[in-house]
Amino acid sequence: MYTNPTERSPEQRLADLTPEARALWLSEQDDWTLSQMQAGAWWWTRRPKQTRPAGNWFIWLIMAGRGWGKGRTGSEELVDMALANPKDRAGHPTPWLVVGETFADTRDINIEGVSGIQAALVRRGHPLRDRPPKDATTRCHTYNKTSPPTITIWPEGQKIVCQSADDADVGRGYNFAGALLDELAKWGPVASAAWKEGIMPSLRADVPGWQPRVIVTTTPKPIKLLREWVSKFKTGRSNVVLTVGATYENVANLPPSFVRELIDEYEGTRLGRQELHGDLLDDVEGALWTHELIEKHRVKELPPVAELRRKVVGIDPTGTSTGDEMGVVVVAATQDAHQYVIADHSKRISGMASARHAWNVLILHDADCLIVEEDYAKDYLKDTLSVVYKEMQEEGKFRKYDRAPIEYVKARKYGGAKKVRALPVSMRYEVGRVHHVGVHPGLEDTMCTWDPNDTKADSPDRVDALVYASLWLRDQEGRRSMVSSAANNMTLPVTRLTPLG
């Protein structure tokens, strides 16, 4: 069990004393201190890791295992911040934001739960009232359950606004002084958009001597936004501070049966690192690839040019015209039916610019053709690619009158679902027939963190581009044909490849 004395609360340290020393210490305390201790005041029960960090940070990211106390930490610290900063520079009451995955989560857990904001306010002498008090000096809070639900802290009037991540407009229209974002890893693919488009721009209250701050509490899961914040912390960015906590740190406050069940279920497993120890894992349970698998078959350079038979650029187009990521992955095949992932040129780009980017990648790597999903591309990408190809012919980058070298694949031919069509590619990795030439961090992180069973997982643009290229190359095995290099206009012989058994 966890026994580090430096990570124990004052309450736990008192319990460590001998009965005589404990009685002496208690006899020296005043009535207010004793009453606070009896009420379970936050300063008395919190451990050092649960104390708001010093410094000029913007995001306090708490990644902790089950039962560590991250829910209470978020509630208590948000209440402390709100009570300490009641007015903005213009004298208006400060607004604060609480966001859970759904409205029900925000209400039932973050507000009304045993470790929620209402309980934290009551411990500080702010009992709940149904309506504002007549006496302006009365310390209490009122809870309005209309949408969006709000808590008003009297007599200063600070407002704690309750919203949810399933609302696309979360945070919009407010000037918040701080926020609590709970279980952010459960938000799924909406997390980045909710943060960057709604919540972050709303944290702009002008409070004397204070800057808006955000507390994020979550069981770690390698969603994109969490990985971005952890990366900022590891590279020394002062705007993010990270606290990692293990379940064992709070074992004194947890039912023994709960602890035993967690240990029996998770300890010693890969998932236990996440659920018990708060580790952010690079690989995801259920992912079709692991970093270890990719590393096992990685090579430093391509085979000799004479052994390369085909080289293609897999394309997964953006879903919108607003600059989503376009998957662009270059893959080559050799006569012995091995494949080599040469480059990842995926980029946030769309429209005509995305088509030009794809053709420039083809030229850069002297590839034979683009591989594009026809089911998606037939709506607009075919025309866009063709138009841009003709423009580049006029610019002298391609020979005039040649047909645009594009090969279309049908997702339904390979089973339709992303997992079904990705499985045969992952199997090739397992038997050592796919090799990464050098390191491609963006692609490899996407491969190892995409859980095809998670319906909330981000769409894996880079993975789709890789899969389309790999499957098309597989389909060419055992054939004999001639292919043209669009970049240098040379005709390359393609000898018979050995099909896989």
Secondary structure, DSSP 8 states (H G I E B T S, - for coil): ----GGG--HHHHHHHS-HHHHHHHHHTS-HHHHHHHHHT-HHHH--GGGS---SS-SEEEEEE-TTSSHHHHHHHHHHHHHHH--B-TTS-B-EEEEEESSHHHIIIIIISSTTSHHHHHHHTT--EESS--SSTT--EEEEE-SSS-EEEEETTTEEEEEEETTSTTTTTT---SEEEEESGGGGTTHHHHIIIIIIHHH----BTTB--EEEEEE-----HHHHHHHHHHHTT-TTEEEEEE-GGGGGGGS-HHHHHHHHHHHTTSHHHHHHTT----SS-TT-S--HHHHHHT-BSS---GGGEEEEEEEEE--SSSS--EEEEEEEEEETTS-EEEEEE--EE--HHHHHHHHHHHHHHTT-SEEEEEHHHHTTTHHHHHHHHHHHHHHTTSS-TT----EEEE-GGGGTSSHHHHHHHHHHHHHTT-EEEBS--HHHHHHHHH--TT-TTS---HHHHHHHHHHHHHHHTTT--EEEE-TTT--EEEE-------
